[in-house]
Amino acid sequence: MSNQKLKIDNKGFAVFALLFGIIGLLIMAHHIVSYENILRPFMDYLIENRIITNDKSGVAFLRMFTNESNILVDIWLVLFALGIFGNKKLYALTHKEWLRGAITLNIAVTGIIYFTVLLPSSQPFPTEVNGVSTGGMWFSNVVNYWDHLITPVFFTACWFFPVEERKIPKVKYGLVYLIYPICYFIVCIILGAHDGFYPYPFLSGRQMSSMLPGLKDQPYNPVTGTLLLVAVVIVLSGVFFGIGCALNAIHNKRVKAPAKPEEKA
């Protein structure tokens, strides 16, 4: 099979990418708005039954890694389509595999976590609670599967179809991919220290201490909490790096041209 057949930079795929990206952004907008207009009246029931894990909405809601990774995918798809249809700057931008690789890594991690951790224990959004109709809450199930299943599978699969015909430096790009997740961890920790909201327990030294044997029955120690946070960031960075290098290896198996001399590493 030739490289040309493996590429996705054609107008047919661009139309699909544009529609997918726009639908994804609209779904994300619904996701944010629904927290106040649809889910809020039933929040106690949803949290008690672990259908959702927090009652945050608006800007704080955007701190969820799932939401951010989906938004990045949707924006890339829209820009990619516009590039295919004639915008040379967007064409050049979306044909940089280090950028697409970073976005693919983030959404792939979202999918992996959903399949391995969340899916086995996930509960659907109900059509009624205690005999009271939940109205449009049923659509939150569509949103949930779109963000956690459809988009991760689709965009990760796209990685098997290179937009750049040259091989890429596996380790160098793997390190570049770490910029976003590490910044995400740091920003969430800083914001959480300011307003008390951490999108995930492992981003809070206090919450981790309260769950770990040997620490949960003791008064919170800020030094221990900080060390736990450092350890978590290091471990998660290693996981992201490993998955990123694996994605780069897949890319290099799909192309034949060597990497650019200045990029070999």
N, C-alpha and C positions, 0 to 999 in steps of 0.2 A: 504493500500500500504506500503510495507516494505521500510526501509531506503535504502537498496541496490538498489531498483528500482529508488530511487530518486537521486542517486549519478551520477556524470558525469565522474568519473575517470575510463574510459575504453578506449580501443584503437580506437574504432570506433569514439567516440567523439574527441579523441586526433588528429586523422587525419583531421577531420573537423576544429578543433581549429587551427591546424598548417597552413592549407590552408587559413583560414580566417585571421589569424594574418599576414601572408606574404602578402596577397592581400592588407590588410589594410596599411601596411608599404609602399608598392609600390604605393598605391593611395596617401598616404601622400607625398611621394617623388615627384609624379607628380604634386600634389597640389602646392608644393613649387616652382618647376621649371616652372610651367605654368604661374606664375605671371610675370616672366620676358619674357618668350618666346611667350606666347599666349595672356595674358591679357593686358600687358603693352601698346601695340599700341592703345588699345581702352579704356584706363583707365579713361579718362575724361567722356566718355559716361556711363561707368559702375558705376562710383561714382555719377554722376548727377542723374541717374535713381535708385540709392540706391540698385543696384544689389550687390555691395560690399561697404564696409564702409571706406576702407583705401587703400593706394597704397603701403603698406609695403610688403617686401618679404624677403627671406633668414632667418637669425637668428631672426630678429625682428618679422617675421611672426610666428615663433614658440612661441611667447608670448601669442597667442590666446589660451584661456582655452580649447576651442573645440579641437584644434590640440593636445595640451598636453594630454588631457584626452583620446583621440583616440590612441595616441602613447603608452600610458601606457597600455591600453587594448590589443593592438596588441602584445606588448612585453610579457605581462602576458600569452597570448594564446600560443605564441611560446614556452615560457619556460615551461608552463604546459604540452604541448605535448611532449617536450623532457624529462620531468620528467616521464611521463607515459611510455615512451619507454625505460626507464632504468637509467636515471641520478637521483641518489638518493637525491643529494643535491637540485636539482631543484624540485623534487617531494615534498620534505619536505617544501621548500620555498613556492611553489604555493598551498600547502594544509594548509596554515595559513590563517584562515578566516579574521583575522584583516587586512591582506594585500589585499585580494580579496575584502573585504568590502569597504576599502578605495578607490580602483580603481572603484568599482561599483558605489559608491556614486558620484564620479566625473563625470562619463559618464552618470549617471542618471540625474544629474543636467543639463548637456549639452542637453539631450533629452527633459527635462521638459521646459527649456528655449526656445528651438526650437519650440515645439508644442504650447506653450502658448504665445510667444512673436514674434518670427521670422516668423513662417509659415504663419500666416494670411496676412502678408504684403510682403512676399518674392517674388522676380521676377526671372524668369529663365534666364540663360545665353543665349544670342541671337545667332542665326546661321549667322546673318549678321547685319551690322550697316551701315545705310545710303547707302545701296546697295552694300557694301563691305563685302565679306565673312569673317567670323571670324575664319575660319579654324577649328582647333580642340577644340575650346572653348566649343562646345556642351558637351564634356566629363566632363566639370566642373560641369554640372548638376548632373552627376552620382556621382562625388566626393562629392558634397554638400549633396546629399541624403544619401550617405554611411556614412559620418562623423556625420551628424546631426540626422539621422533617423534609418538606418539599424544597425549600431554598438551600439548606445544607447539601442535600443529595444532588440537586441540579447543578449548583455552582462548583461543587467539588468534582463532579463528573466532567465539567467543562475544562478542568485542568488537564485532562487527558487529550485535549485538542489544542495544541500550542498556537499562540498568535505570533510567536517569535521563533524562527527556524533554527536558531543557534542554541547550543548547550549553554547552561548557566552554571556559575560557580556554586556548588552545593553548600559548602560551609559558609562562605561569604554572604550569600543571600539568606541563609538560615539565620545568621546573626542580624541581618537587616530586618527580618520579619519580627524579631523580638522587640523592636522599638515600640510598637503599638501596645502589645500586652503589658510590657513593663511600665509604660507610662500610664496605662489603664489602672494597674494595681496601685501605683503611687498616688494617682489623683483620687481614687476611691478611698484610700486610707486617709488622705488629708481631709477630704470632704466629710468623711465619716466622723473624724475627730472633731469637726466643726459643728455638724448638725445631728450626729448620732445615728445616721442611716448608713448601714453597710449592705450593699446588694447581696453579699454572700458572707456567711459566718467566718470563713477562713481569712477574710480581710480585716477582721477585728481581733486584736490580741485578747481583749476582755472576753469576747464570745468563745474563742477557742479555749481559753483557760477554763471557762465554765463548763466545758464539755469533756475535757481530758481527765482521765483518772489520775489521782495524785495532786491535781491542781484545782479541781472544781470545788473541793471542800475547804480550800484555803482562801484567805483574802487575796484580791487581785494584786499581782506584782507587775508594775509597768515594765520593769526590765525584762522579766520573763515573757510578757506579752510582746514586747518589741523583738525579742529573739525568735519567738514563734513566727512573727510576721516576716522576718528576714528569711527564715527557713522555708516558709511557704513560697515566697517570691522566687527563691533560688530553685526549689523543686519544680514549681510550675514553669519557670523559664526553661528548665531542662526538658520538660515534657514538650513545650512549644517548639523548642529547638529541634528535638528529635523528630517530631512530626513534620516540621518544616523541611528538614533535610531529606526526609522520605519523599515528600512532594517534589523536591528538586530532582531527586533520583528518578522519579517517574517521568518528569519532564524530559530529562536527558536521554531516557530510553526511547522517547517518541520522536526525537530529532537526530539528524546526522551531522550537521555542520558544527564544527568546533566552536568553543566560546571565543569571544573577542579577546585578543591578546591582553588588553588592559583589564579584563575582568577575570582572567584565570586565577583561581584560588581554591 
